[in-house]
Amino acid sequence: MSITLQDVAKLAGVSVGTASQALNNNPKVTSETRSRVIDAARTLGYIFKEKREYSASKQPEISVIGVLSKHDIGDVTLTNPFYSHVIAGIEAECRRLGIGLMISSIEVDLQNRPVEWPAMLDNEMVNGLIFIGTQLEDTAQAVKQRLNVPTILVDSYAPNLQFDSILTDNYQGAEIAVRHLIDLGHRHIGLLGSKERSVPSIAERRKAYIDVMKAHGLFDARYIINSELYRPGVHQAALTLLREHPEITAFFACNDDTAAGAIAAAQEMGLEVPKDISVIGFDNIALASELSPPLTTIHVHKNWMGILGVRFLLERAANPEKPKSTTLVSTQLVIRESTAPPKARGSSHS
């Protein structure tokens, strides 16, 4: 089935007219909206002619970029849908600039120490690196010692290393999500998909949830259940919370996949989303618009993070003495059909 502009507009949460204007660089469209529409188009594979304002002032000193993500030994998980869009952005920018690209993973043990080196590092086939992933400090340090080339971290955390980073503003996004639920009238909001020692991105989302709930006098530690960031674990966690605390009327799930687990758990208990319980996710991957009901979520500019990774890498190569910098990429709320005001006071789910 061919992808239409209507499909792009639906995923981006805008009108068809706005989507068309965004893809044609209409100056009336805000940069945030245009970024969201472009992300949606790339996510769905919608073909359009890109008109970029950015152009390199000179030929890049980097001829081949290596993209490296860590892979935990023994993990059989398929490619993360979030990072696939980051890589798509890297690939698009490399193609536009005529830069070669190599993509690989580096297998690490439980202490994040490399156990096997990809060929592109052994043979020094790249002269610039982009790390994508979560906690990569030990891995990145080992790679730097092995291959000392300009390096950028995308959605990766290595605060003790002198690498530029491009990160999602996770705290801001989670604030928006929780406040959306509160503004709808929810007072008993559960948190799913985090632990007390989660990776930094999820820890930031958890902290924002706690801070916002406390600021509104609504915090209840019983509404937080430690759970892994994957659908089956959150499905069980949501069932537990709903059975133990039937007064809960909404869930903030730390990503879209876990939100899908929450919706499935609610439906298993005979609850309607959003009539009986609202659910909001984070990331706005393609899955979000495909769920039933379509998921309200926080949009992350995934493709743009990849594009910025390439641009910042070229800047770092041209200016090696430039101070280390961290760039936070903002997020936006995408309202769909999984959130609504709670039932009138006195109603409950049993």
C-alpha positions as CSV (number, residue, x, y, z in Angstrom):
1,M,0.0,0.0,0.0
2,S,1.4,3.4,-1.0
3,I,2.0,6.0,1.7
4,T,0.0,9.2,1.2
5,L,0.4,12.8,2.5
6,Q,-2.7,12.0,4.7
7,D,-0.7,9.2,6.4
8,V,2.2,11.6,7.1
9,A,-0.2,14.3,8.5
10,K,-1.9,11.7,10.8
11,L,1.4,10.5,12.2
12,A,2.7,14.0,12.7
13,G,-0.5,15.1,14.3
14,V,-1.1,18.0,11.9
15,S,-3.5,18.8,9.1
16,V,-2.8,17.7,5.5
17,G,-2.3,21.4,4.5
18,T,0.3,21.9,7.2
19,A,2.1,18.7,6.3
20,S,2.3,19.9,2.6
21,Q,3.5,23.3,3.6
22,A,6.1,21.8,6.0
23,L,7.5,19.5,3.3
24,N,7.7,22.5,0.9
25,N,9.6,24.8,3.3
26,N,6.7,27.2,3.7
27,P,8.1,29.9,6.1
28,K,4.7,30.1,7.9
29,V,5.4,26.6,9.4
30,T,7.4,26.6,12.6
31,S,10.7,24.7,12.7
32,E,9.3,22.4,15.3
33,T,6.3,21.4,13.2
34,R,8.4,21.0,10.1
35,S,10.8,18.7,12.0
36,R,7.9,16.6,13.2
37,V,6.4,16.3,9.7
38,I,9.8,15.4,8.2
39,D,10.3,12.8,10.9
40,A,6.9,11.3,10.1
41,A,7.6,11.3,6.4
42,R,10.8,9.5,6.9
43,T,9.3,7.1,9.4
44,L,6.6,6.0,6.9
45,G,8.9,6.0,3.8
46,Y,7.0,8.9,2.2
47,I,9.0,10.1,-0.8
48,F,9.5,13.9,-1.0
49,K,12.1,16.3,-2.3
50,E,14.0,17.8,0.6
51,K,15.0,21.4,0.5
52,R,17.6,22.0,3.2
53,E,18.8,25.4,4.3
54,Y,22.1,24.0,5.6
55,S,25.1,23.7,3.3
56,A,28.6,22.9,4.2
57,S,30.9,25.8,3.7
58,K,33.7,23.6,2.6
59,Q,34.4,20.0,1.7
60,P,34.2,17.8,4.9
61,E,37.5,16.6,6.3
62,I,35.8,13.3,7.2
63,S,35.3,10.9,4.3
64,V,33.8,7.9,6.0
65,I,31.7,8.0,9.2
66,G,31.3,4.9,11.4
67,V,28.0,4.5,13.3
68,L,28.5,2.3,16.4
69,S,26.0,1.0,18.9
70,K,26.6,-1.3,21.7
71,H,25.2,-4.8,21.8
72,D,24.9,-6.7,25.1
73,I,26.4,-10.2,24.8
74,G,23.6,-12.8,24.5
75,D,20.9,-10.2,23.6
76,V,18.7,-11.4,20.8
77,T,16.6,-8.2,20.6
78,L,16.0,-6.8,17.1
79,T,17.0,-3.3,16.1
80,N,15.5,-0.6,18.3
81,P,12.8,1.2,16.4
82,F,13.9,4.5,17.9
83,Y,17.5,4.2,16.8
84,S,16.5,3.0,13.4
85,H,15.2,6.5,12.7
86,V,18.3,8.1,14.1
87,I,20.4,6.0,11.8
88,A,18.1,7.0,8.9
89,G,18.8,10.7,9.6
90,I,22.6,10.0,9.7
91,E,22.3,8.1,6.4
92,A,20.3,10.8,4.7
93,E,22.8,13.5,5.7
94,C,25.8,11.4,4.7
95,R,24.2,10.8,1.3
96,R,23.5,14.5,0.8
97,L,27.1,15.4,1.6
98,G,28.7,12.6,-0.3
99,I,30.2,11.0,2.8
100,G,30.7,7.3,3.2
101,L,28.9,5.4,6.0
102,M,29.6,2.2,7.8
103,I,27.2,0.9,10.5
104,S,28.1,-1.7,13.1
105,S,27.6,-2.8,16.7
106,I,30.2,-3.6,19.3
107,E,29.5,-6.5,21.6
108,V,30.1,-5.8,25.3
109,D,30.0,-7.8,28.5
110,L,28.0,-7.1,31.7
111,Q,30.5,-4.4,32.7
112,N,30.2,-2.7,29.3
113,R,33.6,-3.8,28.2
114,P,34.1,-4.7,24.5
115,V,34.5,-8.4,23.9
116,E,34.7,-8.2,20.1
117,W,35.8,-5.3,17.8
118,P,33.9,-4.6,14.6
119,A,36.1,-4.8,11.5
120,M,35.7,-1.1,10.7
121,L,37.7,-0.3,13.8
122,D,40.3,-3.1,13.4
123,N,41.1,-1.9,9.9
124,E,40.8,1.8,10.6
125,M,38.2,2.1,7.8
126,V,36.5,5.2,9.3
127,N,37.8,8.7,10.2
128,G,34.9,9.8,12.3
129,L,32.6,8.1,14.7
130,I,29.0,8.5,15.9
131,F,27.9,6.5,19.0
132,I,24.2,5.8,19.4
133,G,22.8,4.1,22.5
134,T,22.5,4.6,26.2
135,Q,25.4,4.2,28.7
136,L,28.5,3.9,26.6
137,E,31.2,5.5,28.7
138,D,33.5,2.5,29.2
139,T,32.9,1.4,25.6
140,A,33.6,4.8,24.2
141,Q,36.8,5.2,26.2
142,A,38.0,1.8,24.9
143,V,37.3,2.8,21.3
144,K,38.9,6.2,21.7
145,Q,42.1,4.5,22.9
146,R,42.0,2.1,20.0
147,L,41.0,4.6,17.2
148,N,41.5,8.3,18.0
149,V,39.1,10.1,15.6
150,P,36.5,12.8,16.0
151,T,33.6,11.3,17.9
152,I,30.0,12.4,18.6
153,L,27.5,10.8,21.0
154,V,23.8,10.7,20.0
155,D,21.4,9.7,22.8
156,S,24.5,8.4,24.6
157,Y,25.8,9.3,28.0
158,A,29.5,9.6,28.8
159,P,29.8,12.7,31.0
160,N,33.4,12.0,31.9
161,L,34.7,11.9,28.3
162,Q,35.4,14.9,26.1
163,F,32.8,14.0,23.5
164,D,30.1,16.3,22.2
165,S,26.6,14.9,22.9
166,I,23.2,15.2,21.3
167,L,20.4,14.3,23.7
168,T,16.6,14.3,23.9
169,D,15.3,16.7,26.5
170,N,13.7,13.8,28.4
171,Y,12.8,15.8,31.5
172,Q,11.0,18.5,29.5
173,G,9.1,15.8,27.5
174,A,8.0,13.9,30.6
175,E,6.9,17.2,32.2
176,I,4.7,17.9,29.2
177,A,3.2,14.4,29.3
178,V,2.3,14.4,33.0
179,R,1.0,17.9,32.9
180,H,-1.2,17.0,30.0
181,L,-2.8,14.3,32.1
182,I,-3.2,16.6,35.1
183,D,-4.7,19.3,32.9
184,L,-7.3,16.8,31.7
185,G,-8.3,16.3,35.4
186,H,-6.4,13.1,36.3
187,R,-5.2,13.0,39.9
188,H,-4.2,9.3,40.3
189,I,-1.5,8.7,37.7
190,G,0.7,5.6,37.5
191,L,4.3,5.4,36.2
192,L,5.4,2.5,34.0
193,G,8.6,1.4,32.4
194,S,11.3,2.7,34.8
195,K,13.3,1.5,37.8
196,E,15.2,3.2,40.6
197,R,18.4,2.7,38.6
198,S,17.3,3.1,35.0
199,V,19.5,4.3,32.2
200,P,19.9,8.1,32.3
201,S,17.2,8.9,29.7
202,I,14.6,6.9,31.5
203,A,15.8,8.2,34.9
204,E,15.2,11.7,33.7
205,R,11.6,10.9,32.7
206,R,11.0,9.2,36.0
207,K,12.4,12.3,37.9
208,A,10.1,14.6,35.9
209,Y,7.1,12.5,36.7
210,I,7.9,12.7,40.4
211,D,8.7,16.4,40.4
212,V,5.5,17.3,38.6
213,M,3.3,15.1,40.7
214,K,4.9,16.6,43.9
215,A,4.5,20.1,42.6
216,H,0.7,19.5,42.2
217,G,0.4,17.7,45.6
218,L,-0.5,14.5,43.8
219,F,2.6,12.3,44.4
220,D,1.9,8.8,45.7
221,A,4.9,6.4,45.7
222,R,2.4,3.5,45.5
223,Y,1.6,4.5,41.9
224,I,5.2,3.8,40.8
225,I,6.1,0.2,40.1
226,N,9.6,-0.8,39.0
227,S,9.5,-2.4,35.6
228,E,11.8,-3.1,32.7
229,L,11.5,-1.0,29.6
230,Y,9.8,-3.6,27.5
231,R,6.2,-4.5,26.7
232,P,5.7,-7.9,28.5
233,G,7.2,-6.6,31.8
234,V,5.1,-3.4,31.7
235,H,2.0,-5.4,30.8
236,Q,2.3,-7.3,34.1
237,A,3.2,-4.2,36.1
238,A,0.1,-2.4,34.8
239,L,-2.1,-5.3,35.8
240,T,-0.6,-5.2,39.3
241,L,-1.2,-1.5,39.7
242,L,-4.7,-1.6,38.4
243,R,-5.6,-4.5,40.7
244,E,-4.0,-2.9,43.8
245,H,-5.0,0.7,43.1
246,P,-8.3,0.8,41.1
247,E,-8.4,4.5,41.7
248,I,-5.7,5.1,39.1
249,T,-7.2,6.8,36.0
250,A,-4.1,7.3,33.9
251,F,-0.6,5.9,33.1
252,F,2.5,7.7,31.9
253,A,4.6,5.0,30.2
254,C,8.3,5.8,29.6
255,N,8.1,4.9,25.9
256,D,5.6,3.9,23.3
257,D,6.3,0.2,23.4
258,T,5.6,0.1,27.1
259,A,2.5,2.2,26.6
260,A,1.3,-0.6,24.3
261,G,1.7,-3.0,27.2
262,A,-0.3,-0.7,29.4
263,I,-3.2,-0.5,26.9
264,A,-3.2,-4.3,26.5
265,A,-3.3,-4.7,30.3
266,A,-6.2,-2.3,30.7
267,Q,-8.2,-4.0,27.9
268,E,-7.5,-7.4,29.5
269,M,-9.2,-6.1,32.6
270,G,-12.2,-5.0,30.6
271,L,-11.3,-1.3,30.8
272,E,-11.8,1.0,27.8
273,V,-9.0,3.4,26.8
274,P,-9.5,6.4,27.3
275,K,-13.0,6.1,28.8
276,D,-11.8,4.2,31.9
277,I,-8.1,4.9,31.8
278,S,-5.8,7.2,29.8
279,V,-2.4,6.2,28.6
280,I,0.4,8.5,27.3
281,G,3.7,7.3,25.9
282,F,7.1,8.8,24.8
283,D,9.1,8.8,21.5
284,N,6.3,8.8,18.8
285,I,7.6,5.8,16.9
286,A,5.4,4.5,14.1
287,L,3.7,2.0,16.5
288,A,2.0,5.0,18.3
289,S,-0.4,5.8,15.5
290,E,-1.1,2.1,14.8
291,L,-2.3,1.2,18.3
292,S,-6.0,0.9,19.1
293,P,-6.8,3.6,20.2
294,P,-3.9,5.6,18.6
295,L,-1.5,6.7,21.3
296,T,-1.0,10.2,22.7
297,T,2.7,10.5,23.1
298,I,5.7,12.8,23.2
299,H,7.4,13.4,19.8
300,V,11.2,13.1,19.7
301,H,13.0,14.5,16.6
302,K,14.8,11.2,15.9
303,N,15.8,11.9,12.3
304,W,17.1,15.3,13.2
305,M,19.2,13.9,16.0
306,G,21.0,11.8,13.4
307,I,21.3,14.7,11.0
308,L,22.7,16.9,13.8
309,G,25.1,14.1,14.7
310,V,26.7,14.3,11.2
311,R,26.9,18.1,11.2
312,F,28.4,18.3,14.7
313,L,30.9,15.6,13.8
314,L,32.1,17.7,10.8
315,E,32.3,20.8,13.0
316,R,34.3,18.9,15.6
317,A,36.7,17.7,12.9
318,A,37.2,21.2,11.6
319,N,37.6,22.7,15.1
320,P,39.2,20.1,17.3
321,E,39.9,22.6,20.1
322,K,36.3,23.7,20.4
323,P,35.0,23.2,24.0
324,K,32.9,20.1,24.7
325,S,29.1,20.8,24.2
326,T,25.9,19.0,25.0
327,T,22.8,19.8,22.8
328,L,19.3,19.1,24.1
329,V,16.7,18.5,21.4
330,S,13.2,19.6,22.4
331,T,10.1,17.5,22.3
332,Q,6.4,18.1,21.5
333,L,3.1,16.7,22.7
334,V,1.1,14.7,20.0
335,I,-2.5,14.3,21.2
336,R,-4.3,11.3,19.8
337,E,-7.1,9.2,21.2
338,S,-5.6,7.4,24.2
339,T,-6.1,10.3,26.6
340,A,-9.3,12.0,27.8
341,P,-10.7,13.5,31.0
342,P,-11.3,10.9,33.8
343,K,-14.8,9.6,34.6
344,A,-16.9,11.7,37.0
345,R,-16.0,11.5,40.7
346,G,-17.5,8.4,42.3
347,S,-16.9,6.1,39.3
348,S,-14.2,3.5,39.5
349,H,-12.9,0.4,37.7
350,S,-13.4,-2.9,39.5
